[in-house]
Amino acid sequence: VGNLPVNAGLTPATLKTFINQLMTQLALTVKPGDPVIDSFLSQDGKFGFVEMRTIAEANNALAMSGIEYFGRNIRVGRPADYAPATEELIKQCEGTGLLGFA
């Protein structure tokens, strides 16, 4: 998550809460509960990382790019070193809930 407001008192916990609430409001979750399981904020506060509980919710979160937060249009994207899940990994995850469906 980039282009975060640096003077808004943002913490990893508030970033997590914001993303959880926004995804719920926008119906981007695939099951009840919070989609973000962990978050990290850079030292300068300009960007952060959030770890989603499912692949589907990680994909859905991309739709939040451009949403205004404390006067800034946030950017939501994948890490530079992102590699899509292989078919083998997807098969291994089937039935675990990690894909966002049973």
CNS distance restraints for C-alpha pairs under 8 A (distance, minus, plus):
assign (resid   1 and name CA) (resid  47 and name CA) 5.48 0.50 0.50
assign (resid   1 and name CA) (resid  48 and name CA) 5.16 0.50 0.50
assign (resid   1 and name CA) (resid  49 and name CA) 5.92 0.50 0.50
assign (resid   1 and name CA) (resid  50 and name CA) 7.52 0.50 0.50
assign (resid   1 and name CA) (resid  74 and name CA) 6.66 0.50 0.50
assign (resid   1 and name CA) (resid  75 and name CA) 5.47 0.50 0.50
assign (resid   1 and name CA) (resid  76 and name CA) 4.60 0.50 0.50
assign (resid   1 and name CA) (resid  77 and name CA) 6.53 0.50 0.50
assign (resid   2 and name CA) (resid  46 and name CA) 6.23 0.50 0.50
assign (resid   2 and name CA) (resid  47 and name CA) 4.30 0.50 0.50
assign (resid   2 and name CA) (resid  48 and name CA) 6.53 0.50 0.50
assign (resid   2 and name CA) (resid  74 and name CA) 5.66 0.50 0.50
assign (resid   2 and name CA) (resid  75 and name CA) 4.76 0.50 0.50
assign (resid   2 and name CA) (resid  76 and name CA) 6.39 0.50 0.50
assign (resid   3 and name CA) (resid  46 and name CA) 5.68 0.50 0.50
assign (resid   3 and name CA) (resid  47 and name CA) 6.19 0.50 0.50
assign (resid   3 and name CA) (resid  72 and name CA) 6.66 0.50 0.50
assign (resid   3 and name CA) (resid  73 and name CA) 6.73 0.50 0.50
assign (resid   3 and name CA) (resid  74 and name CA) 5.03 0.50 0.50
assign (resid   3 and name CA) (resid  75 and name CA) 6.03 0.50 0.50
assign (resid   4 and name CA) (resid  45 and name CA) 6.84 0.50 0.50
assign (resid   4 and name CA) (resid  46 and name CA) 4.94 0.50 0.50
assign (resid   4 and name CA) (resid  47 and name CA) 5.74 0.50 0.50
assign (resid   4 and name CA) (resid  69 and name CA) 7.49 0.50 0.50
assign (resid   4 and name CA) (resid  72 and name CA) 6.59 0.50 0.50
assign (resid   4 and name CA) (resid  73 and name CA) 7.84 0.50 0.50
assign (resid   4 and name CA) (resid  74 and name CA) 5.93 0.50 0.50
assign (resid   5 and name CA) (resid  10 and name CA) 7.65 0.50 0.50
assign (resid   5 and name CA) (resid  45 and name CA) 7.44 0.50 0.50
assign (resid   5 and name CA) (resid  46 and name CA) 6.67 0.50 0.50
assign (resid   5 and name CA) (resid  69 and name CA) 7.31 0.50 0.50
assign (resid   5 and name CA) (resid  70 and name CA) 6.28 0.50 0.50
assign (resid   5 and name CA) (resid  71 and name CA) 7.51 0.50 0.50
assign (resid   5 and name CA) (resid  72 and name CA) 6.18 0.50 0.50
assign (resid   6 and name CA) (resid  10 and name CA) 7.24 0.50 0.50
assign (resid   6 and name CA) (resid  44 and name CA) 7.23 0.50 0.50
assign (resid   6 and name CA) (resid  45 and name CA) 5.33 0.50 0.50
assign (resid   6 and name CA) (resid  46 and name CA) 5.89 0.50 0.50
assign (resid   8 and name CA) (resid  70 and name CA) 7.06 0.50 0.50
assign (resid  10 and name CA) (resid  14 and name CA) 5.89 0.50 0.50
assign (resid  10 and name CA) (resid  15 and name CA) 6.51 0.50 0.50
assign (resid  10 and name CA) (resid  45 and name CA) 7.26 0.50 0.50
assign (resid  11 and name CA) (resid  15 and name CA) 6.11 0.50 0.50
assign (resid  11 and name CA) (resid  41 and name CA) 6.70 0.50 0.50
assign (resid  12 and name CA) (resid  16 and name CA) 6.14 0.50 0.50
assign (resid  12 and name CA) (resid  39 and name CA) 5.43 0.50 0.50
assign (resid  12 and name CA) (resid  40 and name CA) 5.29 0.50 0.50
assign (resid  12 and name CA) (resid  41 and name CA) 5.42 0.50 0.50
assign (resid  12 and name CA) (resid  48 and name CA) 7.83 0.50 0.50
assign (resid  13 and name CA) (resid  17 and name CA) 6.19 0.50 0.50
assign (resid  13 and name CA) (resid  39 and name CA) 7.18 0.50 0.50
assign (resid  14 and name CA) (resid  18 and name CA) 5.98 0.50 0.50
assign (resid  15 and name CA) (resid  19 and name CA) 6.18 0.50 0.50
assign (resid  15 and name CA) (resid  39 and name CA) 7.14 0.50 0.50
assign (resid  16 and name CA) (resid  20 and name CA) 6.06 0.50 0.50
assign (resid  16 and name CA) (resid  36 and name CA) 6.27 0.50 0.50
assign (resid  16 and name CA) (resid  38 and name CA) 7.08 0.50 0.50
assign (resid  16 and name CA) (resid  39 and name CA) 5.91 0.50 0.50
assign (resid  16 and name CA) (resid  50 and name CA) 7.13 0.50 0.50
assign (resid  17 and name CA) (resid  21 and name CA) 6.04 0.50 0.50
assign (resid  18 and name CA) (resid  22 and name CA) 6.00 0.50 0.50
assign (resid  19 and name CA) (resid  23 and name CA) 5.96 0.50 0.50
assign (resid  19 and name CA) (resid  36 and name CA) 7.23 0.50 0.50
assign (resid  20 and name CA) (resid  24 and name CA) 6.24 0.50 0.50
assign (resid  20 and name CA) (resid  34 and name CA) 5.52 0.50 0.50
assign (resid  20 and name CA) (resid  35 and name CA) 6.02 0.50 0.50
assign (resid  20 and name CA) (resid  36 and name CA) 6.07 0.50 0.50
assign (resid  21 and name CA) (resid  25 and name CA) 6.12 0.50 0.50
assign (resid  22 and name CA) (resid  26 and name CA) 6.06 0.50 0.50
assign (resid  23 and name CA) (resid  27 and name CA) 5.97 0.50 0.50
assign (resid  23 and name CA) (resid  28 and name CA) 4.89 0.50 0.50
assign (resid  23 and name CA) (resid  29 and name CA) 6.05 0.50 0.50
assign (resid  23 and name CA) (resid  35 and name CA) 7.72 0.50 0.50
assign (resid  23 and name CA) (resid  61 and name CA) 7.03 0.50 0.50
assign (resid  24 and name CA) (resid  28 and name CA) 6.13 0.50 0.50
assign (resid  24 and name CA) (resid  29 and name CA) 6.00 0.50 0.50
assign (resid  24 and name CA) (resid  34 and name CA) 7.99 0.50 0.50
assign (resid  28 and name CA) (resid  57 and name CA) 6.62 0.50 0.50
assign (resid  28 and name CA) (resid  60 and name CA) 5.62 0.50 0.50
assign (resid  28 and name CA) (resid  61 and name CA) 6.87 0.50 0.50
assign (resid  29 and name CA) (resid  35 and name CA) 6.45 0.50 0.50
assign (resid  29 and name CA) (resid  57 and name CA) 5.82 0.50 0.50
assign (resid  29 and name CA) (resid  60 and name CA) 7.59 0.50 0.50
assign (resid  30 and name CA) (resid  56 and name CA) 7.26 0.50 0.50
assign (resid  30 and name CA) (resid  57 and name CA) 6.58 0.50 0.50
assign (resid  30 and name CA) (resid 100 and name CA) 5.89 0.50 0.50
assign (resid  30 and name CA) (resid 101 and name CA) 7.47 0.50 0.50
assign (resid  31 and name CA) (resid 100 and name CA) 7.51 0.50 0.50
assign (resid  35 and name CA) (resid  52 and name CA) 5.53 0.50 0.50
assign (resid  35 and name CA) (resid  53 and name CA) 5.46 0.50 0.50
assign (resid  35 and name CA) (resid  54 and name CA) 7.41 0.50 0.50
assign (resid  35 and name CA) (resid  57 and name CA) 6.71 0.50 0.50
assign (resid  36 and name CA) (resid  50 and name CA) 6.44 0.50 0.50
assign (resid  36 and name CA) (resid  51 and name CA) 5.71 0.50 0.50
assign (resid  36 and name CA) (resid  52 and name CA) 4.52 0.50 0.50
assign (resid  36 and name CA) (resid  53 and name CA) 6.08 0.50 0.50
assign (resid  37 and name CA) (resid  50 and name CA) 7.56 0.50 0.50
assign (resid  37 and name CA) (resid  51 and name CA) 5.66 0.50 0.50
assign (resid  37 and name CA) (resid  52 and name CA) 5.68 0.50 0.50
assign (resid  37 and name CA) (resid  53 and name CA) 5.91 0.50 0.50
assign (resid  38 and name CA) (resid  50 and name CA) 5.74 0.50 0.50
assign (resid  38 and name CA) (resid  51 and name CA) 5.08 0.50 0.50
assign (resid  38 and name CA) (resid  52 and name CA) 7.32 0.50 0.50
assign (resid  39 and name CA) (resid  48 and name CA) 7.09 0.50 0.50
assign (resid  39 and name CA) (resid  49 and name CA) 5.54 0.50 0.50
assign (resid  39 and name CA) (resid  50 and name CA) 4.28 0.50 0.50
assign (resid  39 and name CA) (resid  51 and name CA) 6.15 0.50 0.50
assign (resid  40 and name CA) (resid  48 and name CA) 5.31 0.50 0.50
assign (resid  40 and name CA) (resid  49 and name CA) 5.09 0.50 0.50
assign (resid  40 and name CA) (resid  50 and name CA) 6.44 0.50 0.50
assign (resid  41 and name CA) (resid  45 and name CA) 5.89 0.50 0.50
assign (resid  41 and name CA) (resid  46 and name CA) 7.86 0.50 0.50
assign (resid  41 and name CA) (resid  47 and name CA) 6.14 0.50 0.50
assign (resid  41 and name CA) (resid  48 and name CA) 4.15 0.50 0.50
assign (resid  41 and name CA) (resid  49 and name CA) 6.52 0.50 0.50
assign (resid  42 and name CA) (resid  46 and name CA) 6.53 0.50 0.50
assign (resid  42 and name CA) (resid  47 and name CA) 5.70 0.50 0.50
assign (resid  42 and name CA) (resid  48 and name CA) 5.69 0.50 0.50
assign (resid  51 and name CA) (resid  58 and name CA) 7.88 0.50 0.50
assign (resid  52 and name CA) (resid  57 and name CA) 6.43 0.50 0.50
assign (resid  52 and name CA) (resid  58 and name CA) 5.57 0.50 0.50
assign (resid  53 and name CA) (resid  57 and name CA) 7.13 0.50 0.50
assign (resid  53 and name CA) (resid  58 and name CA) 7.79 0.50 0.50
assign (resid  53 and name CA) (resid  98 and name CA) 6.61 0.50 0.50
assign (resid  54 and name CA) (resid  58 and name CA) 6.32 0.50 0.50
assign (resid  54 and name CA) (resid  97 and name CA) 7.16 0.50 0.50
assign (resid  54 and name CA) (resid  98 and name CA) 4.55 0.50 0.50
assign (resid  54 and name CA) (resid  99 and name CA) 5.23 0.50 0.50
assign (resid  54 and name CA) (resid 100 and name CA) 5.13 0.50 0.50
assign (resid  55 and name CA) (resid  59 and name CA) 6.25 0.50 0.50
assign (resid  55 and name CA) (resid  98 and name CA) 6.28 0.50 0.50
assign (resid  55 and name CA) (resid  99 and name CA) 4.95 0.50 0.50
assign (resid  55 and name CA) (resid 100 and name CA) 6.32 0.50 0.50
assign (resid  56 and name CA) (resid  60 and name CA) 6.13 0.50 0.50
assign (resid  56 and name CA) (resid  99 and name CA) 5.78 0.50 0.50
assign (resid  56 and name CA) (resid 100 and name CA) 5.16 0.50 0.50
assign (resid  57 and name CA) (resid  61 and name CA) 5.97 0.50 0.50
assign (resid  57 and name CA) (resid 100 and name CA) 6.92 0.50 0.50
assign (resid  58 and name CA) (resid  62 and name CA) 7.03 0.50 0.50
assign (resid  59 and name CA) (resid  63 and name CA) 7.95 0.50 0.50
assign (resid  60 and name CA) (resid  64 and name CA) 7.98 0.50 0.50
assign (resid  61 and name CA) (resid  65 and name CA) 7.93 0.50 0.50
assign (resid  61 and name CA) (resid  76 and name CA) 7.20 0.50 0.50
assign (resid  62 and name CA) (resid  76 and name CA) 5.45 0.50 0.50
assign (resid  62 and name CA) (resid  77 and name CA) 5.87 0.50 0.50
assign (resid  63 and name CA) (resid  76 and name CA) 7.70 0.50 0.50
assign (resid  64 and name CA) (resid  74 and name CA) 7.89 0.50 0.50
assign (resid  64 and name CA) (resid  75 and name CA) 7.68 0.50 0.50
assign (resid  64 and name CA) (resid  76 and name CA) 6.34 0.50 0.50
assign (resid  65 and name CA) (resid  73 and name CA) 7.48 0.50 0.50
assign (resid  65 and name CA) (resid  74 and name CA) 5.78 0.50 0.50
assign (resid  65 and name CA) (resid  75 and name CA) 4.57 0.50 0.50
assign (resid  65 and name CA) (resid  76 and name CA) 4.58 0.50 0.50
assign (resid  65 and name CA) (resid  77 and name CA) 7.44 0.50 0.50
assign (resid  66 and name CA) (resid  73 and name CA) 4.76 0.50 0.50
assign (resid  66 and name CA) (resid  74 and name CA) 5.25 0.50 0.50
assign (resid  66 and name CA) (resid  75 and name CA) 5.85 0.50 0.50
assign (resid  66 and name CA) (resid  76 and name CA) 7.77 0.50 0.50
assign (resid  67 and name CA) (resid  72 and name CA) 7.98 0.50 0.50
assign (resid  67 and name CA) (resid  73 and name CA) 5.28 0.50 0.50
assign (resid  67 and name CA) (resid  74 and name CA) 5.76 0.50 0.50
assign (resid  67 and name CA) (resid  75 and name CA) 7.90 0.50 0.50
assign (resid  68 and name CA) (resid  72 and name CA) 5.22 0.50 0.50
assign (resid  68 and name CA) (resid  73 and name CA) 4.33 0.50 0.50
assign (resid  68 and name CA) (resid  74 and name CA) 6.22 0.50 0.50
assign (resid  69 and name CA) (resid  73 and name CA) 6.27 0.50 0.50
assign (resid  69 and name CA) (resid  74 and name CA) 6.67 0.50 0.50
assign (resid  78 and name CA) (resid  82 and name CA) 6.13 0.50 0.50
assign (resid  85 and name CA) (resid  89 and name CA) 6.09 0.50 0.50
assign (resid  85 and name CA) (resid  90 and name CA) 6.46 0.50 0.50
assign (resid  86 and name CA) (resid  90 and name CA) 6.25 0.50 0.50
assign (resid  87 and name CA) (resid  91 and name CA) 6.14 0.50 0.50
assign (resid  88 and name CA) (resid  92 and name CA) 6.30 0.50 0.50
assign (resid  89 and name CA) (resid  93 and name CA) 6.21 0.50 0.50
assign (resid  90 and name CA) (resid  94 and name CA) 6.26 0.50 0.50
assign (resid  90 and name CA) (resid  99 and name CA) 7.58 0.50 0.50
assign (resid  93 and name CA) (resid  97 and name CA) 7.37 0.50 0.50
assign (resid  93 and name CA) (resid  98 and name CA) 6.20 0.50 0.50
assign (resid  93 and name CA) (resid  99 and name CA) 6.68 0.50 0.50
assign (resid  94 and name CA) (resid  98 and name CA) 7.60 0.50 0.50
assign (resid  94 and name CA) (resid  99 and name CA) 6.88 0.50 0.50
assign (resid  94 and name CA) (resid 102 and name CA) 7.06 0.50 0.50
assign (resid  95 and name CA) (resid 101 and name CA) 7.51 0.50 0.50
assign (resid  95 and name CA) (resid 102 and name CA) 4.89 0.50 0.50
assign (resid  96 and name CA) (resid 102 and name CA) 6.71 0.50 0.50
assign (resid  97 and name CA) (resid 101 and name CA) 5.44 0.50 0.50
assign (resid  97 and name CA) (resid 102 and name CA) 5.34 0.50 0.50
